[in-house]
Amino acid sequence: MGITIKSSPFLFVILQNINIKMLTTIKGVYEEGHIILKEEAHVKSGTEVIVTFLSEEKETPKVKKERVPGGLKGRISISDDFNEPLDDLKDYM
């Protein structure tokens, strides 16, 4: 899937007024306070960078307790008039 941009004077003016930055991703490792890149960075010296650390710690999945049918028996009650119309709605009925 690609994007096609047709040339127009309006588009040129918009692109002139936008500060577009390209992002380049390079793998590396962090050791003893230094970042060691695994490949050469093809960017100008002094280029601003953003460093993101990828954690290797994996979350342990939470173990769900087995559901027991009838586990809430005796803890929940429903009033006898549960299916009766609400007093607040009598004006509309």
N, C-alpha and C positions, 0 to 999 in steps of 0.2 A: 504494500500500500504506500503510495507516494503522495506528495503534495505538489500541485502545480500552481505556480504564481505567474500570472500574466503581467507583463510590464505595463505600468501606467505612471503618469507624473504624480498622482496622489499617493501611490504606494511608495515611490521614491522619497517623498517628503516625510512619510511616516517612518521609514527605515532610517532616515538621517537623524531623527529625533529620539531614537531608541538606542540605549547603550546595551548592545548585545554582547554577552560573554559566552565563550565556548568552554565547556567542561571537558577535561581530559582525565581519564581514570587510569591509574597506574598502581599495580600491586606492590606491596612492600611489607616489611615487618618492623615492629617496634622492639628494640633491644637496648636495655640499660640507658634509657633517656634519648636514644637516637632512632630516627626512622631510616631504614635502609631500603632503598628502592630496588625492586627486582628487575627493572628495565630502565632504559634511559628516558628521561623526560624531555620531550621535544618542545620546550617552551622557553621564552626569554628569561634571562636572569632577573630576579626581583618580582616575578609573577606571583600574585596573591594565591594562596592555597587554602583549602579546607581539608582538615584531617578528620576522618571518621574511623573509629576503632571498631573492628568486627569481633565481637565476643565469641569465644569458642564454647562458652558454657551453654549447655542446653538445658532448658527448663525441663524438670521432671514432670511428666503428665500427672495431674491430680487424679488420684484413684477415687472413683465414685463409689459411694456406698451402695450396696445392693438394695434395691427397693423391695420392701416387704408388703404384700397386699394386706390391707387392713391395719397398717401400722399406726394410723391416727384414730382408730376406733375408740370411741369414748372421749375424745378430746375436742371434737367438733360437734356442734348441735345447730339445727336449723329450726327457727321458730315455726309454730303451727300455721301462722298466717303468711308464710313466705310467698305464696303465689297470689295473695290478695292484692288489689290495686293500692297504690300508695296514697295516703291522705293528701299529700301535696299535689297530686294530679287529679283529684276529684272534680275540680272546676273544668277540666278539659274533657271529661268523659260524659 
